[in-house]
C-alpha cells in the first residue's frame, strides 16, 4: 500500500506540473495584452510598458513559467492583475462557498440517486423501474443552468420559500440549508441521475451472482441480502462515479454560482477569464485540479477498505 501511495503521489505531481504548463502556455499565447487591462483604459503606451515590466510580462516565456513554478513551490499563487491583491487570499475567501456547494450537491445526489438505483434494480423490468429509468434520462439531459433558473422562478419568485441567491452559512445549519438547497439541487441533479444508473447497473450484476442466490437459499431476509451482501459488493463502481463526479461538480459550480449569485471560485474564475486576469486563471485552475486529483486518490485508497480482495502491489 505504501508503494502504491508513493507512486500515485508522484503521478499526481507530474499531472499537476503538466497542467500548469498547458494552462500557462494557452493563456500566454492567447490574444490580448493583460498589461493594458491592468493599466486602465486611459493609460498611455509608456504606462502600459511600465505595467508590463512590473508584471514581468516582458520576459521570455520559459522565464515567466519558471518564475511561476518557483512561486508555487513557495506557496505564492501570484498577485491579481486587477485588484493587486494576493490570489491565495482571494481564493481562500471564496473556496468555502464552492466546497459548501459541491459537498451539499454530492450528498443530495447520493441521497437521491443511490436509493432510487437500488430500488430500480430490485424491481427490474417493472413499471417502477421503467419510470425511474426515464426520470434518470431526463435528469442527465437537463442543463443545470436551466434547472436553476426554473427553480428560482418557482420557489423564490412565486412561492418565496427559498432565497434567490447568495451563500453565507454552511449547508448543515438552518440558514445554510435554505441557501444551499436550490443550488445543490440544480447542480446535483445530473450527478444523481448518473448515480441512479450506475447503482442500478451495478446492483443487477451483483444480484445475479451465485453468493446472492446462496444467501437467499439460507433463508436470510431480503433486506439483509441487499444491504450486507449486494450493496457492499456493488459499491465500488458507485464510489468511482463519486470521485469523477466531484470534478464535474467543481466545473458545474462555475455556472451554478453565476445563476445563484454565489461568491465562489467558479464565479471568480469566470470573472478572471473575462478580465484577462491570467495569473488568477492559472492559480484557480490549478487549485480546482489539485482538489480533483486528491479526491480521486482518496477514492482509490478506499477501494481496499470496501473490498479486501483488492491489493496494491
C-alpha positions in Angstrom: 0.0 0.0 0.0 2.8 2.4 0.8 4.4 1.8 -2.5 1.2 2.4 -4.3 0.5 5.7 -2.4 4.0 6.9 -3.2 3.5 6.1 -6.9 0.2 7.9 -7.0 1.6 10.9 -5.3 4.4 11.1 -7.9 1.9 10.8 -10.7 -0.2 13.5 -9.1 2.7 15.9 -9.0 3.6 15.2 -12.7 0.0 15.6 -13.7 -0.3 19.0 -11.9 3.1 20.0 -13.4 1.8 19.2 -16.9 -1.4 21.0 -16.2 0.4 24.2 -15.1 2.4 24.2 -18.4 -0.7 23.7 -20.5 -2.7 26.4 -18.8 0.2 28.8 -18.7 1.0 28.3 -22.4 -2.6 28.6 -23.5 -3.0 31.9 -21.7 0.4 33.2 -22.7 -0.4 32.8 -26.4 -4.0 34.0 -26.1 -4.8 37.2 -27.9 -4.8 40.4 -25.9 -2.4 42.1 -23.5 -3.3 41.9 -19.8 -1.0 44.9 -19.1 -3.4 47.1 -21.0 -6.3 46.0 -18.8 -4.2 46.3 -15.6 -3.0 49.8 -16.6 -6.5 51.0 -17.4 -8.3 52.2 -20.5 -6.8 55.7 -20.4 -3.2 54.6 -19.9 -0.5 55.8 -22.3 1.9 53.5 -24.1 4.7 54.3 -21.6 2.4 53.4 -18.7 1.4 50.1 -20.4 5.1 49.3 -21.0 5.9 50.1 -17.3 3.0 47.9 -16.2 4.1 45.1 -18.5 7.6 45.3 -16.9 6.1 45.5 -13.4 4.1 42.3 -14.0 7.0 40.5 -15.6 5.2 40.1 -18.9 8.1 41.4 -20.9 10.2 38.4 -20.1 10.6 35.3 -22.3 8.0 32.5 -22.0 10.1 30.0 -20.1 11.5 32.6 -17.7 7.9 33.6 -16.8 6.9 29.9 -16.5 9.9 29.2 -14.3 9.2 32.1 -12.1 5.6 30.9 -11.8 6.6 27.4 -10.7 9.2 28.8 -8.3 6.5 30.9 -6.7 4.1 27.9 -6.5 6.8 25.9 -4.6 6.9 28.7 -2.0 3.1 28.8 -1.7 2.7 32.0 -3.7 -0.1 31.8 -6.3 0.7 35.3 -7.6 -1.0 38.7 -7.5 -4.2 39.6 -9.3 -3.6 42.0 -12.2 -6.9 43.7 -11.4 -7.2 44.0 -7.6 -3.4 43.9 -6.9 -4.3 41.5 -4.0 -2.7 38.1 -3.4 -4.7 35.5 -5.3 -4.4 33.0 -2.5 -6.2 35.4 -0.1 -8.9 35.9 -2.7 -9.4 32.2 -3.3 -9.5 31.4 0.5 -12.4 33.8 0.8 -14.4 32.1 -1.9 -13.2 28.5 -1.6 -15.5 27.6 1.4 -18.6 28.6 -0.6 -17.6 26.4 -3.5 -16.8 23.4 -1.3 -20.0 24.0 0.6 -21.9 23.9 -2.7 -20.0 20.9 -4.1 -20.3 18.8 -0.9 -24.0 19.6 -0.4 -24.7 18.7 -4.1 -22.8 15.4 -3.7 -24.7 14.5 -0.5 -28.0 15.3 -2.2 -27.1 13.4 -5.3 -26.2 10.3 -3.2 -29.4 10.5 -1.1 -31.5 10.7 -4.3 -29.6 8.6 -6.8 -28.3 5.6 -5.0 -31.5 4.5 -3.2 -33.5 5.0 -6.4 -31.0 3.0 -8.4 -31.2 0.2 -5.8 -35.0 0.2 -6.0 -34.9 0.1 -9.8 -32.6 -2.9 -9.7 -34.7 -4.8 -7.2 -37.9 -4.0 -9.2 -36.2 -4.9 -12.6 -38.4 -4.6 -15.7 -41.4 -3.3 -13.6 -43.3 -0.2 -14.2 -41.4 1.5 -11.3 -38.1 0.5 -12.9 -39.1 1.9 -16.3 -40.3 5.1 -14.6 -37.1 5.6 -12.7 -35.0 4.9 -15.7 -36.9 7.5 -17.7 -36.6 10.0 -14.9 -32.8 9.4 -14.8 -32.6 10.1 -18.5 -34.4 13.4 -18.1 -32.1 14.2 -15.2 -29.0 13.7 -17.2 -30.3 15.7 -20.1 -31.4 18.8 -18.2 -28.8 21.6 -18.1 -28.1 22.8 -14.6 -28.3 26.5 -15.5 -31.8 26.0 -17.0 -32.9 23.9 -14.0 -31.5 26.6 -11.6 -33.4 29.3 -13.4 -36.7 27.4 -13.2 -36.2 26.6 -9.5 -35.6 30.3 -8.8 -38.8 31.3 -10.7 -40.9 28.7 -9.0 -39.6 28.5 -5.4 -38.1 32.0 -4.9 -40.2 34.4 -7.1 -43.6 32.8 -6.9 -43.7 31.0 -3.6 -40.9 32.9 -1.7 -39.8 29.7 0.0 -36.0 29.9 -0.6 -33.7 32.9 -1.0 -32.9 33.8 -4.6 -29.1 33.6 -4.2 -26.1 34.1 -2.0 -24.4 31.7 0.4 -23.0 32.8 3.8 -23.5 29.7 6.1 -22.6 26.0 5.9 -25.3 23.8 4.5 -25.7 21.9 7.8 -27.1 25.0 9.5 -30.7 26.1 9.1 -29.9 29.2 7.2 -27.2 27.5 5.2 -29.7 24.7 4.2 -32.1 27.2 2.9 -29.4 29.0 0.9 -27.8 25.7 -0.4 -30.8 23.6 -1.2 -31.8 25.0 -4.6 -28.2 25.4 -5.9 -27.4 21.9 -4.7 -30.5 20.5 -6.4 -29.7 22.3 -9.6 -26.0 21.2 -9.6 -26.5 17.7 -8.3 -29.5 16.6 -10.4 -27.3 15.3 -13.3 -25.0 13.6 -10.8 -28.0 12.0 -9.0 -29.2 10.7 -12.3 -25.8 9.2 -13.1 -25.6 7.6 -9.6 -29.1 6.1 -10.2 -28.0 4.5 -13.5 -24.6 3.3 -12.1 -26.3 1.9 -8.9 -28.9 0.1 -10.9 -26.4 -1.5 -13.3 -24.0 -2.5 -10.5 -26.7 -4.0 -8.4 -28.1 -6.0 -11.3 -24.7 -7.5 -11.8 -24.3 -8.5 -8.2 -27.9 -9.7 -7.7 -27.3 -12.3 -10.3 -24.2 -13.7 -8.6 -24.0 -17.2 -7.0 -23.3 -16.0 -3.5 -26.5 -13.9 -3.6 -28.5 -17.0 -4.5 -26.7 -18.9 -1.7 -27.6 -16.2 0.8 -31.2 -16.3 -0.2 -31.3 -20.1 -0.1 -30.1 -19.9 3.6 -33.3 -18.1 4.4 -31.8 -14.7 5.1 -34.1 -11.7 5.0 -34.2 -9.9 1.7 -33.2 -6.6 3.3 -30.1 -8.3 4.8 -29.2 -9.8 1.5 -29.5 -6.4 -0.2 -27.6 -4.4 2.4 -25.0 -6.8 3.8 -24.1 -8.6 0.6 -25.3 -7.0 -2.6 -24.8 -3.3 -1.8 -21.4 -3.7 -0.3 -20.1 -5.6 -3.3 -21.7 -3.3 -5.8 -20.4 -0.1 -4.2 -17.0 0.2 -6.0 -18.4 1.4 -9.3 -20.6 3.9 -7.3 -17.5 5.1 -5.4 -15.6 5.5 -8.7 -18.5 7.6 -10.0 -18.4 9.7 -6.9 -14.7 10.6 -7.4 -15.2 11.5 -11.1 -18.4 13.4 -10.4 -16.7 15.6 -7.8 -14.7 17.2 -10.6 -17.9 17.7 -12.6 -19.4 19.4 -9.6 -16.5 21.8 -9.3 -16.8 22.5 -13.0 -20.5 22.9 -13.0 -20.3 25.2 -9.9 -19.0 27.9 -12.2 -22.3 28.2 -13.9 -24.4 27.5 -10.9 -22.6 30.2 -8.9 -23.4 32.7 -11.6 -27.1 31.7 -11.6 -27.5 31.9 -7.8 -25.1 34.8 -7.2 -22.7 32.7 -5.1 -19.3 34.2 -4.4 -17.2 31.1 -5.1 -14.1 30.2 -7.0 -16.2 29.3 -10.1 -17.6 32.8 -10.5 -14.1 34.2 -9.6 -12.6 32.1 -12.5 -15.2 33.4 -15.0 -14.6 37.0 -14.0 -10.8 36.4 -14.2 -11.2 35.0 -17.8 -13.4 37.9 -18.9 -10.9 40.4 -17.4 -7.9 38.5 -18.9 -6.5 38.2 -15.4 -4.1 35.5 -16.4 -2.4 34.9 -13.1 -5.8 34.4 -11.4 -7.0 32.0 -14.1 -3.8 29.9 -13.8 -4.0 29.7 -10.0 -7.7 29.0 -9.9 -7.5 26.2 -12.4 -4.6 24.7 -10.5 -6.5 24.7 -7.2 -9.5 23.0 -8.8 -7.3 20.4 -10.5 -5.5 19.8 -7.2 -8.8 19.1 -5.3 -10.0 16.8 -8.1 -6.7 14.8 -8.1 -6.7 14.5 -4.3 -10.3 13.3 -4.2 -9.6 10.6 -6.8 -6.6 9.5 -4.8 -8.7 9.1 -1.7 -11.3 7.2 -3.7 -8.6 4.7 -5.0 -7.4 4.2 -1.4 -11.0 3.5 -0.2 -11.3 0.6 -2.7 -9.2 -1.6 -0.4 -11.3 -0.8 2.6 -14.5 -1.7 0.8 -13.2 -4.9 -1.0 -10.4 -6.7 0.9 -9.6 -8.7 -2.3 -8.1 -5.5 -3.7 -4.4 -5.2 -3.0 -1.9 -2.7 -4.4 1.5 -4.2 -5.1 
